[in-house]
């Protein structure tokens, strides 16, 4: 579904991503793990059109979307849930969900999808009229994911969904991620909790200083001694 070839992205003179190549097959969870500053978020932002690459191709269903404006990428059902949630704090839960569907015109389908995200995140239905900024951190993360799902993604990119959350909320979020895969959504996951990410991922890539240093199945990377020492605290 997604094939990255020799992708490089810079911030001015800083080379954040250097000549990386990887792929995501339809129906997979693929995770990018690595330390802060490794280039994981930059990679997602380049795919989603928020950043323009210096070089390389981003093939989504065989179409090169590298450098395409973010709204046109989103229209192709490639949706990013950003690090830090970035919900609309002064809008209600319902209004945030409607913003996630801003490219859509099918009002009946939008209602169906709101009902669907409430099945995934029942707590949001209880908070439907509440302003996003007054939600707890865990509820805001649920809302950010639910808003992303309103775009009917075929490829959903999640950037640090567990950041700053209590363990019980993290468990809920990762259960939903696996449900989404089972429902046919392909997922590219950036996550600092490497153990948790690799435990649910079909495959993973390790990023270090803007480059991919290692790849394998989730199980293979969990068993890798270098990964255990660097990212799993062993």
MARBA-3410 file (N, C-alpha, C, O; in Angstrom, 1 decimal):
234
0.8,-1.2,0.0,0.0,0.0,0.0,0.9,1.3,0.0,0.5,2.2,-0.7 ~ 2.0,1.2,0.8,2.8,2.4,0.9,4.3,1.9,0.7,4.7,1.0,1.3 ~ 5.0,2.6,-0.2,6.4,2.2,-0.5,7.2,3.5,-0.5,7.0,4.4,-1.3 ~ 8.1,3.6,0.5,9.0,4.8,0.6,10.3,4.4,0.0,10.9,3.4,0.3 ~ 10.8,5.3,-0.9,12.1,5.0,-1.6,13.0,6.1,-1.4,12.7,7.2,-2.0
14.2,5.9,-0.8,15.2,6.9,-0.7,14.7,8.3,-0.3,15.1,9.3,-0.9 ~ 13.9,8.3,0.8,13.3,9.6,1.2,14.3,10.4,2.1,14.9,9.8,3.1 ~ 14.4,11.7,1.8,15.2,12.6,2.7,14.4,13.8,2.9,13.7,14.4,2.0 ~ 14.4,14.3,4.2,13.7,15.5,4.6,14.6,16.4,5.5,15.3,15.8,6.3 ~ 14.6,17.7,5.3,15.5,18.5,6.1,14.7,19.7,6.7,13.7,20.1,6.1
15.2,20.2,7.8,14.7,21.5,8.4,15.9,22.4,8.2,16.9,22.4,8.9 ~ 15.8,23.2,7.1,17.0,24.1,6.8,18.2,23.2,6.5,18.2,22.4,5.6 ~ 19.3,23.4,7.3,20.5,22.6,7.0,20.5,21.3,7.8,21.5,20.5,7.7 ~ 19.5,21.1,8.6,19.5,19.9,9.5,18.8,18.7,8.7,17.6,18.9,8.3 ~ 19.5,17.7,8.4,19.0,16.5,7.7,18.3,15.6,8.7,18.9,14.8,9.4
16.9,15.7,8.8,16.2,15.0,9.8,15.9,13.6,9.4,15.9,12.7,10.2 ~ 15.7,13.3,8.1,15.5,12.0,7.6,16.5,11.8,6.4,16.5,12.7,5.5 ~ 17.3,10.7,6.4,18.3,10.5,5.4,18.1,9.3,4.6,18.4,8.2,5.1 ~ 17.7,9.4,3.4,17.7,8.3,2.4,17.1,7.0,3.0,17.7,5.9,2.9 ~ 15.9,7.1,3.5,15.2,5.9,4.1,14.3,5.2,3.1,13.7,5.9,2.2
14.2,3.9,3.2,13.3,3.2,2.4,12.6,2.1,3.2,13.2,1.4,4.0 ~ 11.3,2.0,3.1,10.5,1.0,3.8,9.2,0.9,3.1,8.8,1.7,2.3 ~ 8.4,-0.2,3.5,7.1,-0.3,2.9,6.1,-0.8,4.0,6.4,-1.4,5.0 ~ 4.8,-0.6,3.7,3.7,-1.0,4.5,2.7,-1.7,3.6,2.2,-1.1,2.7 ~ 2.5,-3.0,3.9,1.5,-3.7,3.2,0.1,-3.5,3.7,-0.1,-3.2,4.9
-0.9,-3.7,2.8,-2.3,-3.5,3.2,-2.6,-4.5,4.3,-2.3,-5.7,4.3 ~ -3.3,-4.0,5.3,-3.8,-4.8,6.4,-2.8,-5.0,7.5,-3.1,-5.8,8.5 ~ -1.6,-4.4,7.5,-0.6,-4.5,8.5,-0.6,-3.4,9.5,-1.2,-2.3,9.3 ~ -0.1,-3.7,10.7,0.4,-2.7,11.6,1.9,-2.7,11.4,2.6,-3.7,11.7 ~ 2.5,-1.6,11.0,4.0,-1.4,10.9,4.4,-0.3,11.8,3.8,0.8,11.8
5.4,-0.5,12.7,5.8,0.5,13.6,7.2,1.0,13.3,8.1,0.3,12.9 ~ 7.4,2.3,13.6,8.7,2.9,13.6,9.1,3.2,15.0,8.4,3.9,15.7 ~ 10.2,2.6,15.5,10.6,2.9,16.8,12.0,3.6,16.8,12.7,3.5,15.8 ~ 12.4,4.2,17.9,13.6,4.9,17.9,13.6,6.0,19.0,12.5,6.3,19.5 ~ 14.7,6.6,19.3,14.8,7.6,20.3,14.2,8.9,19.8,14.0,9.1,18.6
14.1,9.8,20.8,13.7,11.2,20.4,14.6,11.8,19.4,15.9,11.6,19.5 ~ 14.1,12.4,18.4,15.0,13.0,17.4,15.5,12.1,16.3,16.4,12.5,15.5 ~ 15.0,10.9,16.3,15.4,9.9,15.3,14.9,10.2,13.9,15.4,9.6,12.9 ~ 13.8,11.0,13.8,13.2,11.3,12.5,11.9,10.6,12.3,11.4,10.6,11.1 ~ 11.3,10.0,13.3,10.1,9.2,13.1,8.9,10.2,12.8,8.2,9.9,11.8
8.7,11.2,13.6,7.6,12.1,13.3,7.8,12.9,12.0,6.8,13.1,11.3 ~ 9.0,13.2,11.7,9.3,13.9,10.4,8.9,13.0,9.2,8.4,13.5,8.2 ~ 9.1,11.7,9.4,8.7,10.8,8.3,7.2,10.8,8.1,6.8,10.9,7.0 ~ 6.5,10.8,9.2,5.0,10.8,9.1,4.5,12.1,8.5,3.7,12.1,7.6 ~ 5.1,13.2,8.9,4.7,14.5,8.4,5.0,14.7,6.9,4.3,15.4,6.2
6.1,14.0,6.5,6.5,14.1,5.1,5.5,13.3,4.2,5.1,13.7,3.2 ~ 5.1,12.1,4.8,4.1,11.3,4.1,2.8,12.0,4.0,2.1,12.0,2.9 ~ 2.4,12.7,5.0,1.0,13.3,5.1,1.0,14.7,4.4,-0.1,15.3,4.3 ~ 2.1,15.2,3.9,2.2,16.4,3.1,2.4,17.6,3.9,2.4,18.8,3.4 ~ 2.7,17.5,5.2,2.9,18.7,6.0,4.4,19.2,5.8,4.6,20.4,6.1
5.3,18.3,5.4,6.6,18.7,5.1,6.9,18.2,3.6,6.4,17.2,3.2 ~ 7.8,18.9,2.9,8.2,18.5,1.6,9.5,17.8,1.7,10.4,18.3,2.3 ~ 9.6,16.7,1.0,10.9,16.0,1.0,12.0,16.7,0.1,11.6,17.4,-0.8 ~ 13.2,16.5,0.5,14.3,17.0,-0.3,14.6,16.0,-1.5,14.9,16.4,-2.6 ~ 14.3,14.8,-1.3,14.5,13.7,-2.3,13.7,12.5,-2.0,13.2,12.3,-0.8
13.5,11.7,-3.0,12.9,10.4,-2.8,11.4,10.4,-3.2,10.8,11.4,-3.6 ~ 10.8,9.2,-3.2,9.4,9.0,-3.6,8.6,8.4,-2.5,9.1,7.6,-1.6 ~ 7.3,8.7,-2.5,6.4,8.2,-1.5,5.2,7.6,-2.4,4.4,8.3,-2.8 ~ 5.3,6.3,-2.6,4.3,5.7,-3.4,3.1,5.1,-2.6,3.3,4.2,-1.8 ~ 2.0,5.7,-2.8,0.8,5.2,-2.1,-0.2,4.6,-3.1,-0.7,5.4,-4.0
-0.4,3.4,-3.1,-1.1,2.6,-4.1,-0.6,3.0,-5.5,-1.3,3.2,-6.4 ~ 0.7,3.0,-5.6,1.5,3.2,-6.9,1.4,4.6,-7.4,1.9,4.9,-8.5 ~ 0.8,5.6,-6.6,0.9,7.0,-7.0,1.9,7.7,-6.1,1.9,7.5,-4.9 ~ 2.8,8.5,-6.8,3.8,9.2,-6.0,3.1,10.5,-5.4,2.7,11.4,-6.1 ~ 3.0,10.5,-4.1,2.4,11.6,-3.4,3.4,12.5,-2.7,3.0,13.4,-1.9
4.7,12.3,-3.0,5.7,13.1,-2.3,5.6,14.6,-2.7,5.5,14.9,-3.9 ~ 5.5,15.4,-1.7,5.3,16.9,-2.0,3.9,17.3,-2.3,3.7,18.5,-2.5 ~ 3.0,16.4,-2.3,1.6,16.7,-2.5,1.0,17.5,-1.3,1.3,17.1,-0.2 ~ 0.2,18.5,-1.5,-0.4,19.2,-0.4,-1.2,18.3,0.5,-1.8,17.3,0.1 ~ -1.2,18.7,1.8,-1.8,17.8,2.9,-3.2,17.5,2.6,-3.7,16.4,2.9
-4.0,18.5,2.1,-5.4,18.2,1.9,-5.7,17.2,0.8,-6.6,16.4,0.9 ~ -4.8,17.2,-0.2,-4.9,16.2,-1.3,-4.5,14.8,-0.8,-5.0,13.8,-1.3 ~ -3.5,14.8,0.1,-3.1,13.5,0.7,-4.3,12.9,1.5,-4.6,11.7,1.4 ~ -4.9,13.8,2.3,-6.0,13.4,3.2,-7.2,12.9,2.3,-7.9,12.0,2.7 ~ -7.4,13.5,1.2,-8.5,13.1,0.3,-8.3,11.8,-0.3,-9.2,11.1,-0.8
-7.0,11.3,-0.2,-6.7,9.9,-0.7,-6.8,8.9,0.5,-6.4,7.8,0.4 ~ -7.4,9.3,1.6,-7.7,8.5,2.8,-6.4,8.1,3.5,-6.3,7.0,4.0 ~ -5.4,9.0,3.4,-4.2,8.8,4.2,-4.3,9.9,5.4,-4.3,11.1,5.1 ~ -4.5,9.4,6.6,-4.8,10.3,7.7,-3.8,10.2,8.8,-3.4,9.1,9.2 ~ -3.3,11.3,9.3,-2.4,11.3,10.4,-3.0,11.8,11.7,-3.7,12.8,11.7
-2.8,11.1,12.8,-3.2,11.5,14.1,-2.0,12.1,14.8,-1.1,11.3,15.1 ~ -1.8,13.4,15.0,-0.5,14.0,15.3,-0.1,13.7,16.7,-0.9,13.4,17.6 ~ 1.2,13.8,17.0,1.7,13.8,18.3,1.2,15.0,19.1,1.1,16.1,18.5 ~ 0.8,14.7,20.4,0.3,15.8,21.2,-1.2,16.1,21.0,-1.7,17.1,21.5 ~ -1.9,15.2,20.2,-3.3,15.2,20.0,-3.8,16.3,19.1,-4.6,16.0,18.2
-3.5,17.6,19.4,-3.9,18.7,18.5,-5.4,18.8,18.3,-5.8,19.1,17.1 ~ -6.2,18.5,19.3,-7.6,18.6,19.1,-8.0,20.1,19.1,-7.2,21.0,19.5 ~ -9.2,20.4,18.7,-9.7,21.8,18.8,-10.3,22.1,20.2,-11.4,21.6,20.4 ~ -9.5,22.7,21.1,-9.9,22.8,22.5,-11.2,23.5,22.7,-11.9,23.3,23.7 ~ -11.5,24.5,21.9,-12.7,25.3,22.2,-14.0,24.8,21.4,-15.1,25.3,21.5
-13.8,23.7,20.7,-14.9,23.0,20.1,-15.3,21.8,20.9,-14.5,21.2,21.7 ~ -16.6,21.4,20.8,-17.1,20.3,21.5,-16.6,19.0,20.9,-16.0,19.0,19.8 ~ -16.8,17.9,21.6,-16.4,16.6,21.0,-17.1,16.4,19.7,-16.4,15.9,18.7 ~ -18.3,16.6,19.6,-19.1,16.4,18.3,-18.5,17.3,17.2,-18.3,16.9,16.1 ~ -18.2,18.6,17.5,-17.6,19.5,16.5,-16.2,19.0,16.1,-15.9,19.1,14.9
-15.4,18.5,17.0,-14.1,17.9,16.6,-14.3,16.8,15.6,-13.6,16.7,14.6 ~ -15.3,15.9,15.9,-15.5,14.8,15.0,-16.0,15.3,13.6,-15.6,14.8,12.6 ~ -16.8,16.3,13.6,-17.3,16.8,12.3,-16.1,17.5,11.5,-16.1,17.4,10.3 ~ -15.2,18.1,12.2,-14.0,18.6,11.6,-13.2,17.5,10.9,-12.6,17.7,9.8 ~ -13.2,16.3,11.5,-12.5,15.2,10.9,-13.1,14.8,9.6,-12.4,14.1,8.8
-14.3,15.1,9.4,-15.1,14.7,8.2,-15.2,15.9,7.2,-16.1,15.9,6.4 ~ -14.3,16.9,7.3,-14.6,18.2,6.6,-14.5,18.0,5.1,-15.0,18.8,4.3 ~ -13.8,16.9,4.6,-13.7,16.7,3.2,-14.9,15.9,2.6,-15.0,15.7,1.4 ~ -15.8,15.5,3.5,-16.8,14.6,3.1,-18.2,15.3,2.9,-18.4,16.4,3.5 ~ -19.0,14.8,2.1,-20.3,15.4,1.8,-21.5,14.4,2.2,-22.6,14.8,2.1
-21.1,13.2,2.6,-22.2,12.2,2.8,-22.7,12.2,4.2,-22.1,11.6,5.1 ~ -23.7,13.0,4.5,-24.1,13.3,5.8,-24.6,12.0,6.5,-24.4,11.8,7.7 ~ -25.2,11.1,5.8,-25.7,9.8,6.4,-24.5,9.0,6.8,-24.5,8.4,7.9 ~ -23.4,9.0,6.0,-22.2,8.2,6.3,-21.5,8.8,7.5,-20.9,8.1,8.3 ~ -21.5,10.2,7.6,-20.9,10.8,8.7,-21.5,10.4,10.0,-20.9,10.2,11.0
-22.9,10.4,10.0,-23.6,10.0,11.2,-23.3,8.6,11.6,-23.1,8.3,12.8 ~ -23.2,7.7,10.6,-22.8,6.3,10.9,-21.4,6.2,11.5,-21.2,5.4,12.4 ~ -20.5,7.0,11.0,-19.1,6.9,11.5,-19.0,7.5,12.9,-18.2,7.1,13.7 ~ -19.8,8.6,13.2,-19.8,9.1,14.6,-20.3,8.0,15.5,-19.8,7.8,16.6 ~ -21.4,7.2,15.1,-21.8,6.1,15.9,-20.8,5.1,16.1,-20.6,4.5,17.2
-20.0,4.8,15.0,-18.9,3.8,15.1,-17.8,4.2,16.0,-17.4,3.4,16.8 ~ -17.4,5.5,16.0,-16.3,5.9,16.9,-16.8,5.9,18.4,-16.0,5.7,19.3 ~ -18.1,6.1,18.6,-18.6,6.0,19.9,-18.6,4.6,20.4,-18.5,4.4,21.6 ~ -18.8,3.6,19.5,-18.7,2.2,19.9,-17.2,1.9,20.3,-17.0,1.2,21.3 ~ -16.3,2.5,19.6,-14.9,2.2,19.9,-14.5,3.0,21.2,-13.7,2.4,22.0
-15.0,4.2,21.4,-14.6,5.0,22.6,-15.9,5.5,23.2,-16.3,6.7,23.0 ~ -16.6,4.6,24.0,-17.8,5.0,24.6,-17.8,6.3,25.5,-18.7,7.0,25.6 ~ -16.6,6.5,26.1,-16.4,7.7,26.9,-16.7,9.0,26.1,-17.1,10.0,26.7 ~ -16.4,9.0,24.9,-16.6,10.2,24.1,-18.0,10.5,23.9,-18.4,11.7,23.9 ~ -18.9,9.5,23.8,-20.3,9.7,23.7,-20.8,10.4,24.9,-21.7,11.3,24.9
-20.3,10.0,26.1,-20.7,10.6,27.3,-20.3,12.1,27.4,-20.9,12.9,28.1 ~ -19.3,12.5,26.6,-18.7,13.9,26.6,-19.1,14.6,25.4,-18.4,15.6,25.0 ~ -20.1,14.2,24.6,-20.4,14.7,23.3,-20.5,16.2,23.2,-20.1,16.8,22.2 ~ -21.1,16.8,24.2,-21.3,18.3,24.2,-20.2,19.0,25.0,-20.2,20.3,25.1 ~ -19.2,18.3,25.5,-18.1,18.9,26.3,-17.0,19.5,25.4,-16.7,18.9,24.3
-16.4,20.6,25.8,-15.4,21.2,25.0,-14.1,20.3,25.1,-13.8,19.8,26.2 ~ -13.4,20.2,23.9,-12.3,19.3,23.9,-11.2,19.7,24.9,-10.5,18.8,25.5 ~ -11.0,20.9,25.1,-9.9,21.4,26.0,-10.2,21.0,27.5,-9.3,21.1,28.3 ~ -11.4,20.6,27.8,-11.7,20.3,29.2,-11.6,18.8,29.4,-11.8,18.3,30.6 ~ -11.3,18.0,28.4,-11.2,16.5,28.5,-9.9,16.2,29.2,-8.9,16.9,29.2
-9.8,15.0,29.8,-8.6,14.5,30.3,-7.6,14.1,29.2,-8.1,14.1,28.0 ~ -6.4,13.9,29.5,-5.4,13.6,28.5,-5.8,12.3,27.7,-5.7,12.3,26.5 ~ -6.2,11.3,28.4,-6.7,10.1,27.7,-7.9,10.3,26.8,-7.9,9.7,25.7 ~ -8.8,11.1,27.3,-10.0,11.4,26.5,-9.6,12.2,25.2,-10.2,12.0,24.2 ~ -8.7,13.1,25.4,-8.2,13.9,24.3,-7.6,13.0,23.2,-7.7,13.2,22.0
-6.8,12.0,23.7,-6.2,11.1,22.7,-7.2,10.2,22.0,-7.1,10.0,20.8 ~ -8.2,9.8,22.7,-9.3,9.1,22.1,-10.0,10.0,21.1,-10.4,9.5,20.0 ~ -10.2,11.2,21.4,-10.9,12.2,20.5,-10.0,12.4,19.2,-10.5,12.5,18.1 ~ -8.7,12.5,19.4,-7.8,12.7,18.3,-7.9,11.5,17.3,-7.9,11.7,16.1 ~ -7.9,10.3,17.9,-8.0,9.1,17.0,-9.4,9.1,16.4,-9.5,8.7,15.2
-10.4,9.4,17.1,-11.8,9.3,16.6,-11.9,10.4,15.5,-12.5,10.1,14.4 ~ -11.4,11.5,15.7,-11.4,12.6,14.6,-10.7,12.1,13.3,-11.2,12.3,12.2 ~ -9.6,11.4,13.5,-8.9,10.9,12.4,-9.7,9.8,11.6,-9.7,9.8,10.4 ~ -10.4,9.0,12.4,-11.2,8.0,11.8,-12.4,8.5,11.0,-13.0,7.9,10.1 ~ -12.8,9.8,11.3,-13.9,10.4,10.6,-13.5,10.7,9.1,-14.4,10.9,8.3
-12.2,10.7,8.8,-11.8,10.8,7.4,-11.8,9.5,6.6,-11.4,9.5,5.5 ~ -12.4,8.5,7.3,-12.4,7.1,6.6,-11.0,6.7,6.1,-10.9,6.4,4.9 ~ -10.0,6.7,7.0,-8.7,6.3,6.5,-8.6,4.9,6.0,-9.2,4.0,6.5 ~ -7.8,4.8,4.9,-7.3,3.4,4.5,-5.9,3.2,5.1,-5.6,2.0,5.3 ~ -5.2,4.3,5.2,-3.9,4.2,5.9,-4.0,5.2,7.0,-4.1,6.4,6.8
-3.9,4.7,8.3,-3.9,5.6,9.4,-2.5,5.7,10.1,-2.0,4.7,10.4 ~ -2.0,6.9,10.2,-0.7,7.1,10.8,-0.9,7.7,12.2,-1.4,8.8,12.3 ~ -0.4,7.0,13.2,-0.5,7.4,14.6,0.8,7.8,15.1,1.8,7.0,15.1 ~ 0.9,9.0,15.6,2.2,9.5,16.2,2.2,9.6,17.7,1.5,10.5,18.2 ~ 2.8,8.7,18.3,3.0,8.6,19.8,1.6,8.6,20.5,1.3,9.5,21.3
0.7,7.7,20.2,-0.6,7.7,20.8,-0.6,7.4,22.3,-1.6,7.7,23.0 ~ 0.5,6.8,22.9,0.5,6.5,24.3,1.2,7.6,25.2,1.2,7.5,26.4 ~ 1.7,8.6,24.5,2.5,9.6,25.2,1.7,10.3,26.4,0.7,10.9,26.2 ~ 2.3,10.2,27.6,1.7,10.8,28.8,0.5,10.3,29.3,-0.2,10.9,30.1 ~ 0.1,9.1,28.9,-1.2,8.5,29.4,-1.0,7.4,30.5,0.1,6.8,30.5
-2.0,7.3,31.3,-2.0,6.2,32.3,-2.0,4.9,31.7,-2.6,4.7,30.6 ~ -1.4,3.9,32.3,-1.3,2.5,31.7,-2.7,1.9,31.3,-2.8,1.3,30.3 ~ -3.7,2.2,32.1,-5.0,1.6,31.8,-5.6,2.3,30.5,-6.3,1.6,29.7 ~ -5.3,3.5,30.2,-5.7,4.2,29.0,-4.9,3.7,27.8,-5.5,3.5,26.7 ~ -3.6,3.5,28.0,-2.8,3.0,27.0,-3.3,1.7,26.5,-3.3,1.4,25.3
-3.7,0.8,27.4,-4.2,-0.5,27.1,-5.4,-0.4,26.2,-5.6,-1.1,25.2 ~ -6.3,0.6,26.6,-7.5,0.8,25.8,-7.2,1.2,24.3,-7.7,0.7,23.4 ~ -6.2,2.2,24.3,-5.8,2.7,23.0,-5.3,1.6,22.1,-5.6,1.6,20.9 ~ -4.4,0.8,22.7,-3.8,-0.3,21.8,-4.8,-1.4,21.5,-4.6,-2.0,20.4 ~ -5.7,-1.6,22.3,-6.8,-2.6,21.9,-7.6,-2.0,20.7,-7.9,-2.8,19.8
-7.8,-0.7,20.7,-8.6,-0.1,19.6,-7.7,-0.2,18.3,-8.2,-0.5,17.2 ~ -6.4,0.0,18.4,-5.5,0.0,17.3,-5.6,-1.4,16.6,-5.7,-1.5,15.4 ~ -5.6,-2.4,17.4,-5.7,-3.8,16.9,-7.1,-4.1,16.3,-7.2,-4.7,15.3 ~ -8.1,-3.5,16.9,-9.5,-3.6,16.3,-9.5,-3.0,14.9,-10.2,-3.5,14.0 ~ -8.9,-1.8,14.8,-8.9,-1.1,13.5,-8.2,-1.9,12.4,-8.7,-2.0,11.3
-7.1,-2.5,12.8,-6.5,-3.4,11.8,-7.4,-4.5,11.4,-7.5,-4.9,10.2 ~ -8.1,-5.1,12.4,-9.0,-6.2,12.1,-10.2,-5.8,11.2,-10.8,-6.6,10.5 ~ -10.5,-4.5,11.3,-11.6,-3.9,10.5,-11.1,-3.5,9.1,-11.9,-3.0,8.3 ~ -9.8,-3.7,8.8,-9.3,-3.5,7.5,-8.5,-2.2,7.3,-8.1,-1.9,6.1 ~ -8.2,-1.5,8.4,-7.4,-0.2,8.2,-5.9,-0.6,8.4,-5.6,-1.3,9.4
-5.1,-0.1,7.5,-3.7,-0.3,7.6,-3.1,0.8,8.5,-3.5,1.9,8.4 ~ -2.2,0.4,9.3,-1.7,1.4,10.3,-0.2,1.5,10.3,0.6,0.5,10.3 ~ 0.3,2.7,10.3,1.7,3.1,10.5,1.8,3.8,11.8,1.3,4.9,12.0 ~ 2.5,3.1,12.7,2.6,3.5,14.1,3.9,4.0,14.5,4.9,3.3,14.4 ~ 4.0,5.3,15.0,5.2,5.8,15.7,5.0,5.7,17.2,4.0,6.3,17.6
5.9,5.1,17.9,5.6,4.9,19.3,6.9,4.7,20.1,7.8,3.9,19.7 ~ 7.0,5.5,21.2,8.2,5.3,22.0,8.2,4.1,22.9,9.2,3.6,23.3 ~ 7.0,3.6,23.2,6.9,2.4,24.0,7.1,1.2,23.1,6.2,0.6,22.5 ~ 8.4,1.0,22.8,8.8,0.0,21.8,8.2,-1.4,22.1,7.8,-2.1,21.2 ~ 8.3,-1.8,23.3,7.8,-3.1,23.7,6.3,-3.3,23.3,6.0,-4.3,22.7
5.5,-2.3,23.6,4.1,-2.4,23.3,3.8,-2.3,21.8,3.0,-3.1,21.3 ~ 4.6,-1.4,21.1,4.4,-1.3,19.7,4.8,-2.6,19.0,4.0,-3.0,18.1 ~ 5.9,-3.2,19.3,6.4,-4.4,18.6,5.5,-5.6,18.9,5.4,-6.5,18.1 ~ 4.9,-5.6,20.1,4.0,-6.7,20.5,2.8,-6.8,19.7,2.2,-7.9,19.5 ~ 2.3,-5.7,19.1,1.1,-5.7,18.2,1.4,-5.6,16.7,0.5,-5.8,15.9
2.7,-5.2,16.4,3.0,-4.9,15.0,3.3,-6.2,14.2,3.9,-7.1,14.7 ~ 2.9,-6.2,13.0,3.3,-7.2,12.0,4.8,-7.1,11.8,5.6,-8.1,11.8 ~ 5.2,-5.9,11.5,6.7,-5.6,11.2,7.1,-4.3,11.8,6.2,-3.4,12.1 ~ 8.4,-4.1,11.9,8.9,-2.8,12.5,10.2,-2.4,11.9,10.9,-3.2,11.3 ~ 10.5,-1.1,12.0,11.7,-0.5,11.6,12.3,0.3,12.7,11.6,1.0,13.4
13.6,0.2,12.9,14.3,1.0,14.0,15.0,2.2,13.3,15.8,2.0,12.3 ~ 14.6,3.4,13.7,15.3,4.6,13.2,16.3,5.1,14.2,16.0,5.2,15.4 ~ 17.4,5.5,13.7,18.5,6.1,14.5,19.1,7.3,13.6,19.5,7.1,12.5 ~ 19.1,8.5,14.2,19.6,9.7,13.6,19.2,9.8,12.1,20.1,10.0,11.3 ~ 17.9,9.7,11.9,17.4,9.9,10.6,17.5,8.8,9.6,17.1,8.9,8.4
18.1,7.6,10.0,18.3,6.5,9.1,17.6,5.2,9.7,17.4,5.1,10.9 ~ 17.3,4.3,8.8,16.7,3.0,9.3,17.9,2.1,9.5,18.7,1.8,8.6 ~ 18.1,1.6,10.8,19.2,0.8,11.1,18.9,-0.7,11.2,19.8,-1.5,11.1 ~ 17.6,-1.0,11.3,17.2,-2.4,11.5,15.8,-2.6,11.1,15.0,-1.7,11.3 ~ 15.4,-3.8,10.7,14.0,-4.1,10.4,13.7,-5.5,10.6,14.7,-6.3,10.7
12.5,-5.9,10.8,12.1,-7.3,11.0,10.7,-7.4,11.4,10.0,-6.4,11.5 ~ 10.2,-8.6,11.7,8.9,-8.7,12.2,8.9,-8.2,13.7,9.9,-8.0,14.3 ~ 7.7,-7.9,14.2,7.6,-7.4,15.6,8.3,-8.4,16.5,9.0,-8.0,17.4 ~ 8.0,-9.7,16.3,8.6,-10.7,17.2,10.1,-10.7,17.1,10.8,-10.9,18.1 ~ 10.6,-10.6,15.9,12.1,-10.7,15.7,12.8,-9.5,16.4,13.8,-9.6,17.0
12.2,-8.3,16.3,12.8,-7.1,16.9,12.7,-7.2,18.4,13.6,-6.7,19.1 ~ 11.6,-7.7,18.9,11.5,-7.9,20.4,12.6,-8.8,20.9,13.0,-8.6,22.0 ~ 13.0,-9.8,20.1,14.0,-10.7,20.5,15.4,-10.3,20.3,16.4,-10.9,20.7 ~ 15.6,-9.2,19.5,16.9,-8.7,19.1,17.6,-8.1,20.3,17.1,-7.2,21.0 ~ 18.8,-8.5,20.6,19.6,-8.1,21.8,19.8,-6.6,21.7,19.7,-5.9,22.8
20.2,-6.0,20.6,20.5,-4.6,20.5,19.2,-3.8,20.7,19.3,-2.8,21.4 ~ 18.1,-4.2,20.2,16.8,-3.6,20.5,16.5,-3.6,21.9,16.0,-2.6,22.5 ~ 16.7,-4.8,22.5,16.4,-4.9,24.0,17.2,-4.0,24.8,16.7,-3.3,25.7 ~ 18.5,-3.9,24.5,19.4,-3.0,25.3,19.0,-1.5,25.1,19.0,-0.7,26.0 ~ 18.7,-1.1,23.8,18.5,0.3,23.5,17.1,0.8,23.8,17.0,2.0,24.2
16.1,-0.1,23.6,14.7,0.4,23.7,13.8,-0.3,24.7,12.7,0.2,25.0 ~ 14.2,-1.4,25.1,13.3,-2.2,26.0,13.8,-2.3,27.4,13.2,-2.9,28.3 ~ 14.9,-1.6,27.7,15.4,-1.5,29.1,16.0,-2.8,29.7,16.0,-2.9,30.9 ~ 16.4,-3.7,28.8,17.0,-5.0,29.3,18.5,-4.8,29.4,19.2,-5.8,29.8
END
